[in-house]
Amino acid sequence: MADKPQHPWRIVGAVSFLALPLLAAGLDAAQGDPSISDSEILPKAAHSLLLDIAGTGDGFVAVGERGHVLVSADGKTWTQAKVPTRSTLTSVSAQGASIWAAGHDGVIIHSADGGKTWQRQRVQPWSADSREPTNGSPILDTLFLSANEGYAVGAYSLLLKTVDGGASWTALSVAGEAAVAPVATASDSGVFDDSMLELAAESDPHLNAIARTDAGMLLVMGERGAGFRSADGGASWSKIRLPYEGSMFGLLALGGEKVLAYGLRGNVYESDDAGGSWRKVDSGTGTSLIGGTVGPDGTVVLVGSNGTLLARRAGAQAFSASNIQLGSGQVPALSAAVAADGGYLLTSDLGAVSAKVQ
């Protein structure tokens, strides 16, 4: 199974998805529906906003704004693939040569040849005629357990499952409502804006991340303390509660029944019993943590805005912190990570960057 970094909130830029209906309507009138328009091959796509990355066994694939999909054999040289969407892609999962990317407008695209060619499997752009809360909802995370079984989660409690490799998707439902926490009032990054998290308490919580333990327990985390788990492949869900009523942006399965959740303002929590109970982990930062992965040696790596990179070696209790700065002096807003060549590849608003951990 290829490494799959877990990652969280992927609504990007100064425009929150709450404004997507107006944006989509304008684009539709001006240049056609971006969700079903072929991506534009751009010379600087490799240095554009990238939101997620996955290992494919033979290399890497990264996704981001404007339907950008970039493939690389070595994590250094990237080639943009032509894909059947211009919607922002927020998540990518791989099972060998089979790759799925998903994002805004409910788009899911698939490649069966390691990212060379792509086909659209699902799209649900915003429609003025629909009153459904998930109308046009962006997909924020994906999880594929095999070439056939996969899950997608997103805004307004969007939860989908496939058992045929994405050829068809079934909507699932989680029970309960998210806890209500104070709305964040300030952003710690110009790219990931905490004001995007504002939502009326009665609305369905946005689901930001999904993971599965070794024993098969599915866990979903979202905004304002929302958490759910399922022991039967998503057929039924029970509510779980963190000691923190803020938003969690990502989940990592650490082996056995251990899971780690991370999110707003540097909050990190760990569970030894698949989410039954939680303890707070001192992250050493107040910066929101946006993405993460577990390295082949068990190292937990978390990334966030302002170039924040946290690492915790297997068996250690504390995270060590560093800040990524490019040779140009620019500080990237980091969004996802995957193990690569003794280090890690990170996605950011400046493209993919490499890093070593101490």
VMD Tcl script that draws the C-alpha trace (Angstrom):
set ca {
  {0.00 0.00 0.00}
  {1.43 3.38 -0.98}
  {2.08 5.99 1.67}
  {-0.95 8.20 2.12}
  {-0.39 11.44 4.00}
  {-3.33 12.58 6.04}
  {-4.40 16.05 5.56}
  {-7.15 18.38 6.52}
  {-8.81 21.59 5.60}
  {-8.24 22.36 1.96}
  {-10.34 25.44 1.19}
  {-7.71 27.82 0.03}
  {-6.93 31.41 -0.78}
  {-8.76 34.48 0.33}
  {-12.09 33.06 -0.89}
  {-13.82 30.59 1.42}
  {-15.98 27.85 0.00}
  {-18.98 29.70 1.43}
  {-18.48 32.11 -1.47}
  {-18.05 29.38 -4.06}
  {-21.60 29.67 -5.43}
  {-20.94 33.25 -6.57}
  {-17.50 32.35 -7.86}
  {-18.79 29.33 -9.72}
  {-21.61 31.30 -11.26}
  {-19.20 33.95 -12.52}
  {-16.85 31.39 -14.01}
  {-19.71 29.50 -15.57}
  {-20.92 32.58 -17.36}
  {-17.46 33.74 -18.40}
  {-15.69 30.59 -19.52}
  {-17.83 27.51 -18.93}
  {-18.03 25.25 -15.92}
  {-14.47 24.77 -14.55}
  {-15.44 21.48 -12.92}
  {-15.76 19.82 -16.33}
  {-13.23 21.88 -18.30}
  {-9.82 20.40 -19.10}
  {-6.96 21.78 -17.04}
  {-4.66 24.31 -18.64}
  {-1.01 23.28 -18.93}
  {1.02 26.11 -17.39}
  {4.81 26.53 -17.32}
  {4.87 27.49 -13.64}
  {2.34 24.95 -12.35}
  {5.05 23.23 -10.29}
  {5.49 26.47 -8.32}
  {1.80 27.13 -7.80}
  {-0.43 26.38 -4.82}
  {-0.25 22.63 -4.12}
  {-2.45 21.15 -1.40}
  {-1.76 17.43 -1.16}
  {0.78 14.81 -2.16}
  {0.97 11.01 -2.20}
  {3.54 8.34 -2.96}
  {2.65 6.05 -5.84}
  {5.32 3.35 -5.50}
  {7.07 4.61 -8.63}
  {7.14 8.25 -7.61}
  {4.85 11.00 -6.39}
  {1.75 12.90 -7.40}
  {0.79 16.35 -6.08}
  {-2.45 18.28 -6.61}
  {-3.62 21.85 -6.14}
  {-5.31 24.91 -7.55}
  {-6.92 25.10 -11.00}
  {-6.95 21.34 -11.38}
  {-3.17 21.14 -11.30}
  {-1.87 17.57 -11.11}
  {1.90 17.11 -11.07}
  {3.75 13.80 -11.26}
  {7.38 13.09 -10.45}
  {9.65 10.07 -10.39}
  {12.14 11.61 -7.96}
  {10.35 14.45 -6.17}
  {12.61 16.99 -7.86}
  {11.41 17.22 -11.45}
  {7.67 17.60 -11.94}
  {5.48 17.21 -15.02}
  {1.96 18.58 -15.20}
  {-0.68 16.10 -16.34}
  {-3.73 17.04 -18.37}
  {-6.86 16.30 -16.36}
  {-10.61 16.75 -17.03}
  {-11.20 19.54 -14.49}
  {-10.06 23.01 -13.51}
  {-11.56 22.78 -10.04}
  {-9.13 23.11 -7.16}
  {-7.98 19.66 -6.07}
  {-7.55 19.25 -2.33}
  {-6.75 15.58 -1.78}
  {-4.95 12.72 -3.51}
  {-4.77 9.00 -2.64}
  {-2.87 6.20 -4.35}
  {-2.93 2.43 -4.46}
  {0.00 1.55 -6.67}
  {-0.64 2.87 -10.19}
  {-4.27 3.70 -9.32}
  {-4.60 7.30 -8.15}
  {-7.63 9.37 -7.13}
  {-7.71 13.15 -6.76}
  {-10.66 15.10 -5.38}
  {-11.64 18.64 -4.53}
  {-14.00 21.53 -5.14}
  {-17.32 21.02 -6.95}
  {-17.38 17.47 -5.58}
  {-14.91 16.45 -8.27}
  {-13.18 13.06 -8.19}
  {-10.81 12.07 -10.99}
  {-8.93 8.79 -11.43}
  {-5.77 7.56 -13.12}
  {-5.07 3.87 -13.72}
  {-1.57 4.40 -15.11}
  {0.35 6.22 -12.40}
  {-0.90 9.69 -13.26}
  {-0.27 9.81 -17.00}
  {-3.92 9.90 -18.06}
  {-7.03 10.80 -16.07}
  {-10.79 10.27 -16.22}
  {-13.52 12.06 -14.28}
  {-15.49 9.77 -11.94}
  {-17.71 12.27 -10.11}
  {-18.67 15.92 -10.24}
  {-21.35 17.89 -8.39}
  {-20.96 21.61 -9.04}
  {-23.06 24.15 -7.18}
  {-26.57 24.52 -8.57}
  {-28.99 27.37 -7.91}
  {-31.83 24.87 -8.19}
  {-30.66 22.66 -5.32}
  {-31.46 23.23 -1.64}
  {-29.31 20.35 -0.37}
  {-26.62 21.44 2.14}
  {-24.03 19.38 0.26}
  {-24.88 21.16 -3.00}
  {-21.49 21.79 -4.63}
  {-19.63 20.78 -1.47}
  {-15.87 20.49 -1.82}
  {-14.25 17.18 -0.93}
  {-11.57 17.76 1.72}
  {-9.99 14.33 2.24}
  {-9.91 10.88 0.67}
  {-8.86 7.45 1.91}
  {-8.42 4.38 -0.28}
  {-7.88 1.05 1.46}
  {-7.56 -0.97 -1.75}
  {-7.97 -0.54 -5.48}
  {-11.73 -0.89 -4.90}
  {-12.67 0.42 -1.44}
  {-12.40 4.13 -0.79}
  {-13.94 7.03 1.14}
  {-14.27 10.78 0.67}
  {-15.29 13.43 3.21}
  {-16.06 17.10 2.83}
  {-18.07 20.16 3.67}
  {-21.51 19.99 5.30}
  {-20.92 16.40 6.49}
  {-20.36 15.07 2.98}
  {-19.34 11.40 3.30}
  {-19.02 9.06 0.33}
  {-17.96 5.43 -0.13}
  {-17.00 3.39 -3.19}
  {-16.46 -0.36 -3.50}
  {-15.68 -0.36 -7.21}
  {-12.66 1.90 -7.44}
  {-14.69 5.08 -7.77}
  {-16.88 4.03 -10.69}
  {-19.84 4.72 -8.37}
  {-20.16 6.46 -5.00}
  {-22.72 5.99 -2.22}
  {-23.55 8.77 0.24}
  {-23.22 7.79 3.91}
  {-24.42 9.69 6.97}
  {-22.81 10.37 10.33}
  {-25.01 10.89 13.37}
  {-24.99 13.83 15.73}
  {-23.92 17.46 15.50}
  {-20.56 19.11 16.02}
  {-19.79 20.76 19.32}
  {-19.98 24.52 19.25}
  {-16.66 26.26 19.92}
  {-15.79 29.95 19.74}
  {-15.15 31.01 16.18}
  {-11.53 31.81 15.37}
  {-11.04 35.54 15.04}
  {-7.62 35.77 13.46}
  {-5.67 33.96 10.77}
  {-2.05 32.95 11.29}
  {-1.50 32.69 7.54}
  {-2.47 34.60 4.47}
  {-3.32 31.32 2.77}
  {-5.21 29.31 5.38}
  {-7.71 31.73 6.83}
  {-9.40 30.79 10.12}
  {-12.41 32.92 9.16}
  {-13.23 30.13 6.72}
  {-14.21 28.02 9.71}
  {-17.21 30.12 10.67}
  {-20.46 28.19 10.44}
  {-23.84 28.35 12.09}
  {-24.12 25.90 14.97}
  {-27.17 24.19 13.50}
  {-25.43 23.34 10.23}
  {-23.89 19.96 9.46}
  {-20.22 20.03 10.47}
  {-17.57 20.05 7.80}
  {-15.62 16.79 7.82}
  {-11.93 17.46 7.31}
  {-10.14 14.12 7.64}
  {-10.62 10.36 7.59}
  {-8.33 7.52 8.69}
  {-8.55 3.83 9.60}
  {-6.82 1.87 12.36}
  {-5.14 -1.50 11.81}
  {-8.18 -3.21 13.34}
  {-10.51 -1.57 10.81}
  {-12.02 1.28 12.84}
  {-12.82 4.26 10.62}
  {-12.48 7.69 12.22}
  {-13.62 11.05 10.87}
  {-12.72 14.44 12.35}
  {-14.06 17.86 11.52}
  {-14.80 21.33 12.72}
  {-15.84 22.44 16.20}
  {-15.07 19.18 17.95}
  {-16.96 16.97 15.51}
  {-15.71 13.39 15.55}
  {-17.20 10.05 14.53}
  {-16.10 6.44 14.23}
  {-17.40 3.31 12.54}
  {-16.54 -0.35 13.12}
  {-18.58 -1.64 10.17}
  {-17.13 0.04 7.12}
  {-19.22 3.18 7.44}
  {-22.66 1.55 7.70}
  {-23.18 3.06 11.18}
  {-21.34 5.73 13.14}
  {-21.00 6.71 16.78}
  {-19.98 10.13 18.01}
  {-16.62 10.63 19.68}
  {-15.55 13.67 21.63}
  {-12.20 15.32 22.01}
  {-11.40 17.32 25.16}
  {-11.03 20.26 22.77}
  {-14.03 21.81 21.04}
  {-12.13 23.39 18.18}
  {-11.51 22.14 14.68}
  {-9.30 19.20 13.81}
  {-7.76 19.26 10.34}
  {-6.07 15.88 10.11}
  {-5.86 12.32 11.42}
  {-2.97 9.87 11.44}
  {-3.23 6.15 12.15}
  {-0.09 5.23 14.11}
  {-0.45 1.45 14.22}
  {-2.64 -0.78 16.36}
  {-5.44 1.33 17.81}
  {-3.31 4.46 18.11}
  {-4.48 7.59 16.29}
  {-3.37 11.20 16.38}
  {-5.53 14.24 15.56}
  {-4.18 17.71 14.86}
  {-5.63 21.05 13.94}
  {-6.46 24.60 14.90}
  {-3.90 26.67 16.83}
  {-1.43 23.82 17.21}
  {-3.78 21.50 19.06}
  {-2.72 17.84 18.95}
  {-4.47 14.90 20.66}
  {-3.59 11.22 20.77}
  {-5.67 8.10 21.46}
  {-4.59 4.54 22.24}
  {-8.08 3.06 21.83}
  {-9.27 4.19 18.38}
  {-10.77 7.43 19.66}
  {-12.42 6.16 22.82}
  {-10.28 8.42 25.00}
  {-7.81 11.19 24.23}
  {-4.85 12.93 25.81}
  {-3.41 16.30 24.82}
  {0.04 16.35 23.25}
  {2.17 19.46 23.60}
  {2.99 20.49 20.04}
  {5.10 23.44 21.11}
  {3.33 25.76 18.66}
  {0.19 27.84 18.42}
  {0.23 27.69 14.64}
  {-2.60 25.77 13.00}
  {-1.41 22.38 11.77}
  {-2.71 21.60 8.30}
  {-1.19 18.28 7.19}
  {0.89 15.35 8.32}
  {2.22 11.87 7.69}
  {3.96 8.96 9.41}
  {7.41 8.11 8.08}
  {8.66 4.56 7.45}
  {10.54 4.64 10.78}
  {7.45 5.76 12.72}
  {8.35 9.44 12.81}
  {5.26 11.66 12.99}
  {5.58 14.78 10.84}
  {3.09 17.66 11.03}
  {3.13 20.83 8.92}
  {1.36 24.16 8.93}
  {1.46 27.78 7.99}
  {4.50 30.03 8.40}
  {6.77 27.17 7.29}
  {6.03 25.20 10.46}
  {7.43 21.65 10.50}
  {7.07 19.44 13.59}
  {8.63 15.99 13.98}
  {8.35 13.34 16.70}
  {10.51 10.24 16.49}
  {8.98 6.84 17.22}
  {8.84 6.31 20.98}
  {9.46 9.98 21.77}
  {7.02 12.12 23.71}
  {7.85 15.59 22.42}
  {7.84 17.22 19.01}
  {10.85 19.08 17.70}
  {10.07 22.19 15.69}
  {11.70 23.86 12.72}
  {10.68 26.42 10.13}
  {11.12 25.95 6.41}
  {12.55 28.88 4.50}
  {13.34 28.74 0.80}
  {16.59 29.95 -0.71}
  {14.74 32.99 -1.98}
  {13.92 33.90 1.60}
  {10.25 33.08 1.14}
  {8.45 31.22 3.91}
  {5.92 28.73 2.53}
  {2.53 27.87 3.97}
  {2.80 24.08 4.22}
  {-0.21 21.85 3.65}
  {0.80 18.15 3.33}
  {3.77 15.80 3.67}
  {4.95 12.41 2.40}
  {8.13 10.43 3.09}
  {10.70 10.62 0.28}
  {14.35 9.57 -0.08}
  {15.30 9.73 3.59}
  {13.37 12.96 4.10}
  {10.00 14.41 3.24}
  {8.28 16.18 0.38}
  {5.95 18.97 1.45}
  {3.28 20.79 -0.52}
  {2.87 24.53 -0.13}
  {1.64 27.73 -1.72}
  {4.99 27.84 -3.53}
  {4.90 24.31 -4.92}
  {6.59 21.18 -3.58}
  {9.59 21.56 -1.26}
  {11.87 18.96 0.32}
  {12.88 18.79 3.97}
  {14.86 16.69 6.42}
  {13.86 16.22 10.05}
  {16.25 16.24 12.98}
}
mol new
graphics top color blue
foreach p $ca { graphics top sphere $p radius 0.5 }
foreach p [lrange $ca 0 end-1] q [lrange $ca 1 end] { graphics top cylinder $p $q radius 0.2 }
display resetview
